[in-house]
């Protein structure tokens, strides 16, 4: 059973067209939920860490939120440079301590 | 500064070669990680070092041998690899290795095994 599921797998947006990416998780005893951005052939770039339901964090056009079952990454007025794969990962009590378990990612493309 | 550096950027090796990947961080982090990432897949954990001691080995074949000479350096020694080991190898570090620690990734080494 997948512990972390991301949707959609791919998303194409027009510049300025806001949307949300979803990360749902089935683990209990969440220690942290992490969002990363990854460009092709490069390492994941850290975006946000969320620890408890109700928590929200913002950075430029991105806003991450967390509930007891899922997290959303909201992208407001995206630009072409926001095109990347967005990865969600979790750590939980029975998941090997500091081990990150990743979802399969959402590939975002923002067009002019 | 949240920089993790990795060398080399690219590596091509034959199945009989011995090579090493290197990772360095100067953030004072005490936990360091090796991940393997195949194309179109998420990173998969290989090893975790916490306070210079190997704390997690995700049943990785013995042809991969990690080493942590000090708290700033992490090596991955490669020997007798197979073509299916071709992948992007990522190093990461975090403050202490405790649950909830944010991991910061390096740019990766693109490994091709011929």
HADDOCK unambig.tbl for C-alpha pairs under 7 A between the chains (distance, minus, plus):
assign (segid A and resid 31 and name CA) (segid B and resid 99 and name CA) 5.78 0.50 0.50
assign (segid A and resid 31 and name CA) (segid B and resid 100 and name CA) 4.91 0.50 0.50
assign (segid A and resid 32 and name CA) (segid B and resid 100 and name CA) 4.68 0.50 0.50
assign (segid A and resid 42 and name CA) (segid B and resid 107 and name CA) 5.14 0.50 0.50
assign (segid A and resid 42 and name CA) (segid B and resid 108 and name CA) 6.30 0.50 0.50
assign (segid A and resid 43 and name CA) (segid B and resid 90 and name CA) 6.62 0.50 0.50
assign (segid A and resid 43 and name CA) (segid B and resid 105 and name CA) 5.91 0.50 0.50
assign (segid A and resid 43 and name CA) (segid B and resid 106 and name CA) 5.65 0.50 0.50
assign (segid A and resid 43 and name CA) (segid B and resid 107 and name CA) 4.30 0.50 0.50
assign (segid A and resid 43 and name CA) (segid B and resid 108 and name CA) 5.59 0.50 0.50
assign (segid A and resid 44 and name CA) (segid B and resid 105 and name CA) 5.98 0.50 0.50
assign (segid A and resid 45 and name CA) (segid B and resid 105 and name CA) 6.75 0.50 0.50
assign (segid A and resid 46 and name CA) (segid B and resid 104 and name CA) 6.42 0.50 0.50
assign (segid A and resid 49 and name CA) (segid B and resid 102 and name CA) 6.89 0.50 0.50
assign (segid A and resid 91 and name CA) (segid B and resid 99 and name CA) 6.56 0.50 0.50
assign (segid A and resid 91 and name CA) (segid B and resid 100 and name CA) 6.54 0.50 0.50
assign (segid A and resid 97 and name CA) (segid B and resid 98 and name CA) 6.72 0.50 0.50
assign (segid A and resid 97 and name CA) (segid B and resid 99 and name CA) 5.20 0.50 0.50
assign (segid A and resid 98 and name CA) (segid B and resid 97 and name CA) 5.72 0.50 0.50
assign (segid A and resid 98 and name CA) (segid B and resid 98 and name CA) 5.67 0.50 0.50
assign (segid A and resid 98 and name CA) (segid B and resid 99 and name CA) 4.57 0.50 0.50
assign (segid A and resid 98 and name CA) (segid B and resid 100 and name CA) 6.88 0.50 0.50
assign (segid A and resid 102 and name CA) (segid B and resid 42 and name CA) 6.15 0.50 0.50
assign (segid A and resid 103 and name CA) (segid B and resid 42 and name CA) 6.81 0.50 0.50
assign (segid A and resid 104 and name CA) (segid B and resid 41 and name CA) 6.26 0.50 0.50
assign (segid A and resid 104 and name CA) (segid B and resid 42 and name CA) 5.53 0.50 0.50
